[in-house]
Amino acid sequence: MLTLKHFVLQKEVLNLYRQVIRASRSIPDPAARSETVAWFRSEIERDKHLTDISVIESKINTTLRELRQVLRVS
């Protein structure tokens, strides 16, 4: 059963996914764009079993950093 905090984090991940989709529009190369979205989706799929709140928060922060880095490069 999910706690309220899990529910909030689930919404954060969904919002982060939306950010990735929006941010990927600025990547000019269509292959790189779809690869970026696929990478993020695979990260979500890989970590969907996590239940530890601190680990989930850490993953969200790490993904945000990685997203910023990818967008800086493109």
N, CA, C and O atoms as CSV, one atom per row, in Angstrom:
chain,resi,resn,atom,element,x,y,z
A,1,MET,N,N,0.832,-1.187,0.000
A,1,MET,CA,C,0.000,0.000,0.000
A,1,MET,C,C,0.876,1.249,0.000
A,1,MET,O,O,1.869,1.329,0.722
A,2,LEU,N,N,0.494,2.205,-0.810
A,2,LEU,CA,C,1.265,3.429,-0.915
A,2,LEU,C,C,0.864,4.426,0.175
A,2,LEU,O,O,-0.312,4.588,0.498
A,3,THR,N,N,1.869,5.077,0.719
A,3,THR,CA,C,1.600,6.147,1.678
A,3,THR,C,C,1.354,7.431,0.902
A,3,THR,O,O,1.505,7.468,-0.319
A,4,LEU,N,N,0.979,8.466,1.607
A,4,LEU,CA,C,0.775,9.764,0.975
A,4,LEU,C,C,2.070,10.248,0.330
A,4,LEU,O,O,2.049,10.807,-0.767
A,5,LYS,N,N,3.181,10.037,0.998
A,5,LYS,CA,C,4.482,10.461,0.458
A,5,LYS,C,C,4.782,9.710,-0.841
A,5,LYS,O,O,5.308,10.301,-1.784
A,6,HIS,N,N,4.458,8.427,-0.900
A,6,HIS,CA,C,4.670,7.658,-2.131
A,6,HIS,C,C,3.818,8.232,-3.268
A,6,HIS,O,O,4.271,8.344,-4.407
A,7,PHE,N,N,2.594,8.586,-2.938
A,7,PHE,CA,C,1.695,9.159,-3.927
A,7,PHE,C,C,2.261,10.475,-4.461
A,7,PHE,O,O,2.245,10.720,-5.668
A,8,VAL,N,N,2.758,11.315,-3.562
A,8,VAL,CA,C,3.344,12.598,-3.956
A,8,VAL,C,C,4.569,12.369,-4.839
A,8,VAL,O,O,4.740,13.051,-5.849
A,9,LEU,N,N,5.414,11.421,-4.466
A,9,LEU,CA,C,6.606,11.124,-5.263
A,9,LEU,C,C,6.233,10.554,-6.631
A,9,LEU,O,O,6.901,10.828,-7.627
A,10,GLN,N,N,5.174,9.769,-6.672
A,10,GLN,CA,C,4.694,9.222,-7.939
A,10,GLN,C,C,4.299,10.374,-8.876
A,10,GLN,O,O,4.604,10.343,-10.068
A,11,LYS,N,N,3.636,11.362,-8.337
A,11,LYS,CA,C,3.249,12.538,-9.128
A,11,LYS,C,C,4.484,13.334,-9.555
A,11,LYS,O,O,4.518,13.880,-10.658
A,12,GLU,N,N,5.494,13.400,-8.690
A,12,GLU,CA,C,6.739,14.087,-9.042
A,12,GLU,C,C,7.417,13.406,-10.227
A,12,GLU,O,O,7.916,14.072,-11.134
A,13,VAL,N,N,7.431,12.085,-10.213
A,13,VAL,CA,C,8.040,11.338,-11.319
A,13,VAL,C,C,7.260,11.586,-12.606
A,13,VAL,O,O,7.854,11.764,-13.669
A,14,LEU,N,N,5.964,11.597,-12.516
A,14,LEU,CA,C,5.140,11.875,-13.688
A,14,LEU,C,C,5.411,13.281,-14.222
A,14,LEU,O,O,5.527,13.475,-15.432
A,15,ASN,N,N,5.512,14.256,-13.327
A,15,ASN,CA,C,5.837,15.619,-13.746
A,15,ASN,C,C,7.232,15.704,-14.344
A,15,ASN,O,O,7.459,16.445,-15.300
A,16,LEU,N,N,8.153,14.955,-13.790
A,16,LEU,CA,C,9.508,14.912,-14.332
A,16,LEU,C,C,9.499,14.316,-15.736
A,16,LEU,O,O,10.216,14.791,-16.616
A,17,TYR,N,N,8.701,13.291,-15.946
A,17,TYR,CA,C,8.565,12.695,-17.278
A,17,TYR,C,C,8.028,13.727,-18.265
A,17,TYR,O,O,8.508,13.820,-19.395
A,18,ARG,N,N,7.044,14.490,-17.843
A,18,ARG,CA,C,6.499,15.558,-18.704
A,18,ARG,C,C,7.575,16.592,-19.025
A,18,ARG,O,O,7.656,17.080,-20.152
A,19,GLN,N,N,8.400,16.925,-18.033
A,19,GLN,CA,C,9.496,17.867,-18.257
A,19,GLN,C,C,10.464,17.325,-19.303
A,19,GLN,O,O,10.933,18.067,-20.167
A,20,VAL,N,N,10.758,16.045,-19.222
A,20,VAL,CA,C,11.668,15.426,-20.182
A,20,VAL,C,C,11.084,15.522,-21.585
A,20,VAL,O,O,11.790,15.860,-22.535
A,21,ILE,N,N,9.804,15.226,-21.713
A,21,ILE,CA,C,9.145,15.300,-23.022
A,21,ILE,C,C,9.226,16.724,-23.563
A,21,ILE,O,O,9.589,16.933,-24.720
A,22,ARG,N,N,8.890,17.691,-22.735
A,22,ARG,CA,C,8.929,19.094,-23.173
A,22,ARG,C,C,10.355,19.526,-23.509
A,22,ARG,O,O,10.593,20.168,-24.532
A,23,ALA,N,N,11.288,19.174,-22.652
A,23,ALA,CA,C,12.674,19.578,-22.852
A,23,ALA,C,C,13.277,18.917,-24.084
A,23,ALA,O,O,14.142,19.493,-24.743
A,24,SER,N,N,12.824,17.719,-24.392
A,24,SER,CA,C,13.392,17.013,-25.544
A,24,SER,C,C,13.047,17.709,-26.855
A,24,SER,O,O,13.720,17.500,-27.865
A,25,ARG,N,N,12.013,18.529,-26.848
A,25,ARG,CA,C,11.650,19.268,-28.059
A,25,ARG,C,C,12.760,20.212,-28.505
A,25,ARG,O,O,12.844,20.565,-29.681
A,26,SER,N,N,13.606,20.617,-27.571
A,26,SER,CA,C,14.694,21.536,-27.918
A,26,SER,C,C,15.895,20.814,-28.526
A,26,SER,O,O,16.831,21.463,-28.993
A,27,ILE,N,N,15.881,19.498,-28.526
A,27,ILE,CA,C,16.976,18.721,-29.117
A,27,ILE,C,C,16.706,18.630,-30.615
A,27,ILE,O,O,15.701,18.052,-31.028
A,28,PRO,N,N,17.591,19.194,-31.432
A,28,PRO,CA,C,17.320,19.262,-32.869
A,28,PRO,C,C,17.330,17.907,-33.592
A,28,PRO,O,O,16.561,17.710,-34.533
A,29,ASP,N,N,18.169,16.995,-33.174
A,29,ASP,CA,C,18.277,15.698,-33.833
A,29,ASP,C,C,17.154,14.773,-33.361
A,29,ASP,O,O,17.070,14.462,-32.173
A,30,PRO,N,N,16.285,14.328,-34.285
A,30,PRO,CA,C,15.157,13.461,-33.882
A,30,PRO,C,C,15.608,12.160,-33.217
A,30,PRO,O,O,14.948,11.674,-32.299
A,31,ALA,N,N,16.717,11.600,-33.670
A,31,ALA,CA,C,17.206,10.349,-33.070
A,31,ALA,C,C,17.649,10.588,-31.627
A,31,ALA,O,O,17.343,9.793,-30.738
A,32,ALA,N,N,18.364,11.676,-31.403
A,32,ALA,CA,C,18.819,12.002,-30.049
A,32,ALA,C,C,17.628,12.318,-29.150
A,32,ALA,O,O,17.622,11.974,-27.968
A,33,ARG,N,N,16.625,12.973,-29.718
A,33,ARG,CA,C,15.411,13.313,-28.966
A,33,ARG,C,C,14.714,12.045,-28.485
A,33,ARG,O,O,14.394,11.915,-27.303
A,34,SER,N,N,14.481,11.119,-29.398
A,34,SER,CA,C,13.779,9.892,-29.005
A,34,SER,C,C,14.644,9.033,-28.080
A,34,SER,O,O,14.123,8.336,-27.209
A,35,GLU,N,N,15.956,9.083,-28.270
A,35,GLU,CA,C,16.855,8.332,-27.393
A,35,GLU,C,C,16.807,8.878,-25.970
A,35,GLU,O,O,16.851,8.112,-25.008
A,36,THR,N,N,16.717,10.189,-25.836
A,36,THR,CA,C,16.640,10.818,-24.513
A,36,THR,C,C,15.362,10.407,-23.796
A,36,THR,O,O,15.389,10.056,-22.617
A,37,VAL,N,N,14.242,10.451,-24.514
A,37,VAL,CA,C,12.963,10.065,-23.910
A,37,VAL,C,C,12.972,8.571,-23.567
A,37,VAL,O,O,12.485,8.173,-22.508
A,38,ALA,N,N,13.525,7.750,-24.459
A,38,ALA,CA,C,13.597,6.302,-24.205
A,38,ALA,C,C,14.488,6.015,-22.996
A,38,ALA,O,O,14.185,5.134,-22.191
A,39,TRP,N,N,15.586,6.762,-22.873
A,39,TRP,CA,C,16.480,6.582,-21.723
A,39,TRP,C,C,15.729,6.855,-20.430
A,39,TRP,O,O,15.817,6.082,-19.477
A,40,PHE,N,N,14.985,7.968,-20.402
A,40,PHE,CA,C,14.274,8.307,-19.182
A,40,PHE,C,C,13.192,7.287,-18.862
A,40,PHE,O,O,13.003,6.906,-17.707
A,41,ARG,N,N,12.494,6.855,-19.885
A,41,ARG,CA,C,11.439,5.859,-19.676
A,41,ARG,C,C,12.029,4.555,-19.123
A,41,ARG,O,O,11.433,3.917,-18.256
A,42,SER,N,N,13.198,4.169,-19.632
A,42,SER,CA,C,13.839,2.949,-19.132
A,42,SER,C,C,14.274,3.111,-17.679
A,42,SER,O,O,14.241,2.155,-16.905
A,43,GLU,N,N,14.684,4.337,-17.309
A,43,GLU,CA,C,15.035,4.606,-15.911
A,43,GLU,C,C,13.811,4.420,-15.013
A,43,GLU,O,O,13.910,3.833,-13.936
A,44,ILE,N,N,12.675,4.914,-15.454
A,44,ILE,CA,C,11.448,4.765,-14.677
A,44,ILE,C,C,11.082,3.292,-14.550
A,44,ILE,O,O,10.771,2.811,-13.460
A,45,GLU,N,N,11.122,2.587,-15.663
A,45,GLU,CA,C,10.765,1.160,-15.653
A,45,GLU,C,C,11.698,0.371,-14.740
A,45,GLU,O,O,11.258,-0.511,-14.002
A,46,ARG,N,N,12.988,0.693,-14.796
A,46,ARG,CA,C,13.971,-0.034,-13.991
A,46,ARG,C,C,13.734,0.169,-12.498
A,46,ARG,O,O,13.957,-0.740,-11.699
A,47,ASP,N,N,13.279,1.368,-12.123
A,47,ASP,CA,C,13.157,1.712,-10.705
A,47,ASP,C,C,11.731,1.682,-10.179
A,47,ASP,O,O,11.486,2.125,-9.057
A,48,LYS,N,N,10.787,1.173,-10.958
A,48,LYS,CA,C,9.388,1.232,-10.528
A,48,LYS,C,C,9.091,0.366,-9.304
A,48,LYS,O,O,8.053,0.543,-8.666
A,49,HIS,N,N,9.967,-0.548,-8.973
A,49,HIS,CA,C,9.755,-1.425,-7.813
A,49,HIS,C,C,10.197,-0.797,-6.493
A,49,HIS,O,O,9.917,-1.345,-5.427
A,50,LEU,N,N,10.879,0.337,-6.550
A,50,LEU,CA,C,11.422,0.951,-5.343
A,50,LEU,C,C,10.310,1.414,-4.406
A,50,LEU,O,O,9.286,1.935,-4.848
A,51,THR,N,N,10.525,1.217,-3.108
A,51,THR,CA,C,9.552,1.659,-2.116
A,51,THR,C,C,10.162,2.575,-1.064
A,51,THR,O,O,9.439,3.282,-0.360
A,52,ASP,N,N,11.489,2.568,-0.951
A,52,ASP,CA,C,12.170,3.408,0.029
A,52,ASP,C,C,12.116,4.868,-0.428
A,52,ASP,O,O,12.641,5.213,-1.487
A,53,ILE,N,N,11.491,5.704,0.364
A,53,ILE,CA,C,11.263,7.097,-0.001
A,53,ILE,C,C,12.572,7.840,-0.259
A,53,ILE,O,O,12.665,8.604,-1.220
A,54,SER,N,N,13.567,7.632,0.568
A,54,SER,CA,C,14.832,8.349,0.386
A,54,SER,C,C,15.521,7.926,-0.915
A,54,SER,O,O,16.142,8.756,-1.579
A,55,VAL,N,N,15.420,6.671,-1.276
A,55,VAL,CA,C,16.005,6.189,-2.528
A,55,VAL,C,C,15.264,6.798,-3.721
A,55,VAL,O,O,15.889,7.211,-4.698
A,56,ILE,N,N,13.954,6.851,-3.640
A,56,ILE,CA,C,13.154,7.429,-4.718
A,56,ILE,C,C,13.495,8.908,-4.886
A,56,ILE,O,O,13.682,9.378,-6.008
A,57,GLU,N,N,13.577,9.637,-3.782
A,57,GLU,CA,C,13.933,11.052,-3.851
A,57,GLU,C,C,15.319,11.243,-4.438
A,57,GLU,O,O,15.546,12.165,-5.222
A,58,SER,N,N,16.240,10.380,-4.064
A,58,SER,CA,C,17.594,10.443,-4.607
A,58,SER,C,C,17.593,10.203,-6.112
A,58,SER,O,O,18.288,10.894,-6.857
A,59,LYS,N,N,16.816,9.226,-6.554
A,59,LYS,CA,C,16.714,8.931,-7.989
A,59,LYS,C,C,16.137,10.117,-8.752
A,59,LYS,O,O,16.604,10.447,-9.843
A,60,ILE,N,N,15.123,10.757,-8.178
A,60,ILE,CA,C,14.522,11.923,-8.818
A,60,ILE,C,C,15.558,13.031,-8.961
A,60,ILE,O,O,15.685,13.629,-10.030
A,61,ASN,N,N,16.297,13.306,-7.893
A,61,ASN,CA,C,17.322,14.351,-7.940
A,61,ASN,C,C,18.428,14.019,-8.938
A,61,ASN,O,O,18.893,14.894,-9.669
A,62,THR,N,N,18.845,12.768,-8.967
A,62,THR,CA,C,19.871,12.345,-9.910
A,62,THR,C,C,19.394,12.511,-11.347
A,62,THR,O,O,20.140,12.978,-12.208
A,63,THR,N,N,18.173,12.135,-11.594
A,63,THR,CA,C,17.609,12.245,-12.936
A,63,THR,C,C,17.487,13.707,-13.356
A,63,THR,O,O,17.744,14.043,-14.512
A,64,LEU,N,N,17.102,14.568,-12.434
A,64,LEU,CA,C,17.042,16.002,-12.739
A,64,LEU,C,C,18.413,16.532,-13.145
A,64,LEU,O,O,18.535,17.285,-14.111
A,65,ARG,N,N,19.436,16.137,-12.405
A,65,ARG,CA,C,20.809,16.553,-12.737
A,65,ARG,C,C,21.217,16.044,-14.109
A,65,ARG,O,O,21.780,16.788,-14.912
A,66,GLU,N,N,20.931,14.770,-14.379
A,66,GLU,CA,C,21.293,14.180,-15.664
A,66,GLU,C,C,20.544,14.860,-16.807
A,66,GLU,O,O,21.113,15.093,-17.873
A,67,LEU,N,N,19.290,15.173,-16.590
A,67,LEU,CA,C,18.508,15.855,-17.603
A,67,LEU,C,C,19.097,17.226,-17.915
A,67,LEU,O,O,19.235,17.601,-19.079
A,68,ARG,N,N,19.442,17.967,-16.870
A,68,ARG,CA,C,20.066,19.280,-17.098
A,68,ARG,C,C,21.366,19.146,-17.884
A,68,ARG,O,O,21.655,19.950,-18.769
A,69,GLN,N,N,22.144,18.121,-17.549
A,69,GLN,CA,C,23.415,17.912,-18.244
A,69,GLN,C,C,23.173,17.561,-19.722
A,69,GLN,O,O,23.867,18.081,-20.596
A,70,VAL,N,N,22.216,16.703,-20.005
A,70,VAL,CA,C,21.915,16.320,-21.375
A,70,VAL,C,C,21.453,17.539,-22.169
A,70,VAL,O,O,21.847,17.716,-23.322
A,71,LEU,N,N,20.632,18.366,-21.566
A,71,LEU,CA,C,20.111,19.536,-22.264
A,71,LEU,C,C,21.201,20.588,-22.494
A,71,LEU,O,O,21.151,21.326,-23.478
A,72,ARG,N,N,22.169,20.658,-21.606
A,72,ARG,CA,C,23.283,21.586,-21.785
A,72,ARG,C,C,24.141,21.184,-22.976
A,72,ARG,O,O,24.628,22.040,-23.715
A,73,VAL,N,N,24.325,19.879,-23.160
A,73,VAL,CA,C,25.162,19.367,-24.234
A,73,VAL,C,C,24.496,19.560,-25.587
A,73,VAL,O,O,25.170,19.872,-26.569
A,74,SER,N,N,23.189,19.380,-25.651
A,74,SER,CA,C,22.508,19.431,-26.952
A,74,SER,C,C,22.297,20.844,-27.450
A,74,SER,O,O,21.738,21.041,-28.529
